[in-house]
Each structure stands twice: as structure tokens, then as C-alpha cells.
Amino acid sequence: MLPLKAASLYRNLGKWRNGLQIAEQVLGIGILVVLVAARTYFVPAPVLTPHNLGSLIAFNALLNLGFKIALVVRVFKLLWDISKMFAEPVVPRTAMV
């Protein structure tokens, strides 16, 4: 993702800037999909008590819920940015004097 961010800093890539931002968002969504599919982020140590194991399971479930919410927000933002990209005029308007 860092090369895409670095490429967007160049001035002569003005017409590709929207495409680079969409590519960054799609890459971020892909990472979130992998994190949501994992469902287990922390594994129990051999010396955990049953109480600690229950809290670890709850923590993994809450972390998964947080990633799901972040994924939904990212997808909506991607759709919003795509709709803005198609809605903006192709010919720039001149300023009124």
C-alpha cells in the first residue's frame, strides 16, 4: 500500500489520482477481509485458567466484530468515492467573474 501512497504524491499523476485512491481502498478492504475471515487473533497459553480462557474468547469475538464494522464502513466509503468519481463533470467549469 505504501508504493500506491508514494505514487499519489507526484504532480503529473493528477488524472490517475482517483484510480490510485480506489486501488488503495480496495487493498485495504482485502486486508480487512482476511482479518475478518481469521476469527482467532490471540490463542490461549498453556497456563490459562478457564476464566481467562472465557475472556480471551470474548475478546476475540469483540475484535472480530470491530473488524466487521470497519469492513462495512470501508465498503460504503469505497462505493461513495466511486459514485463521486463518476458524478463529477469531465470538463472543468470556469469560474464566474
C-alpha positions as CSV (number, residue, x, y, z in Angstrom):
1,M,0.0,0.0,0.0
2,L,2.9,2.3,0.6
3,P,4.0,2.4,-3.1
4,L,0.5,3.4,-4.0
5,K,0.6,6.3,-1.5
6,A,4.0,7.4,-2.7
7,A,2.8,7.3,-6.3
8,S,-0.1,9.6,-5.5
9,L,2.4,12.4,-4.3
10,Y,3.7,13.0,-7.8
11,R,2.1,16.1,-9.5
12,N,2.0,14.7,-13.0
13,L,-0.3,11.9,-12.0
14,G,-3.3,14.2,-11.5
15,K,-5.7,12.2,-13.7
16,W,-4.6,8.9,-12.1
17,R,-5.1,10.2,-8.5
18,N,-8.7,8.9,-8.2
19,G,-7.7,5.5,-9.6
20,L,-4.9,5.2,-7.1
21,Q,-7.2,6.1,-4.2
22,I,-9.6,3.5,-5.3
23,A,-6.8,0.9,-5.6
24,E,-5.7,1.8,-2.0
25,Q,-9.2,1.4,-0.7
26,V,-9.6,-2.0,-2.4
27,L,-6.3,-3.2,-1.0
28,G,-7.4,-2.1,2.5
29,I,-10.7,-3.9,2.1
30,G,-8.8,-7.0,1.1
31,I,-6.7,-6.8,4.3
32,L,-9.9,-6.4,6.4
33,V,-11.5,-9.4,4.6
34,V,-8.5,-11.5,5.6
35,L,-8.8,-10.3,9.2
36,V,-12.5,-11.0,9.4
37,A,-12.0,-14.5,8.0
38,A,-9.3,-15.3,10.6
39,R,-11.7,-15.1,13.6
40,T,-8.9,-16.0,16.0
41,Y,-6.4,-13.4,16.8
42,F,-5.0,-14.5,20.1
43,V,-4.5,-18.1,21.1
44,P,-4.6,-19.3,24.7
45,A,-1.4,-20.0,26.6
46,P,-1.0,-23.4,28.2
47,V,-1.3,-21.9,31.7
48,L,-4.6,-20.1,31.3
49,T,-7.4,-20.7,33.7
50,P,-11.0,-21.4,32.4
51,H,-12.0,-17.8,33.5
52,N,-9.1,-16.3,31.4
53,L,-10.0,-18.6,28.5
54,G,-13.5,-17.2,28.5
55,S,-12.3,-13.6,28.5
56,L,-9.9,-14.5,25.7
57,I,-12.8,-15.9,23.6
58,A,-14.9,-12.8,24.3
59,F,-12.0,-10.6,23.3
60,N,-11.5,-12.4,20.0
61,A,-15.3,-12.1,19.3
62,L,-15.3,-8.4,20.0
63,L,-12.2,-7.9,17.9
64,N,-13.8,-9.8,15.0
65,L,-16.9,-7.6,15.4
66,G,-14.8,-4.5,15.2
67,F,-13.1,-5.7,12.1
68,K,-16.6,-6.4,10.5
69,I,-17.8,-2.9,11.3
70,A,-14.6,-1.4,9.9
71,L,-15.1,-3.6,6.7
72,V,-18.7,-2.3,6.3
73,V,-17.6,1.3,6.7
74,R,-14.7,0.9,4.2
75,V,-17.0,-0.7,1.6
76,F,-19.6,2.1,1.9
77,K,-16.7,4.7,1.6
78,L,-15.5,2.9,-1.5
79,L,-18.9,3.0,-3.0
80,W,-19.3,6.7,-2.1
81,D,-16.0,7.6,-3.7
82,I,-16.7,5.6,-6.8
83,S,-20.1,7.4,-7.2
84,K,-18.4,10.8,-6.7
85,M,-15.8,9.9,-9.3
86,F,-18.5,9.2,-11.9
87,A,-20.7,12.1,-10.9
88,E,-18.0,14.9,-11.2
89,P,-18.0,16.7,-14.6
90,V,-15.5,15.7,-17.2
91,V,-15.0,19.3,-18.4
92,P,-14.0,21.6,-15.6
93,R,-16.2,24.6,-15.1
94,T,-14.8,28.1,-15.5
95,A,-15.2,30.5,-12.6
96,M,-17.8,33.2,-12.9
97,V,-16.4,36.8,-12.7
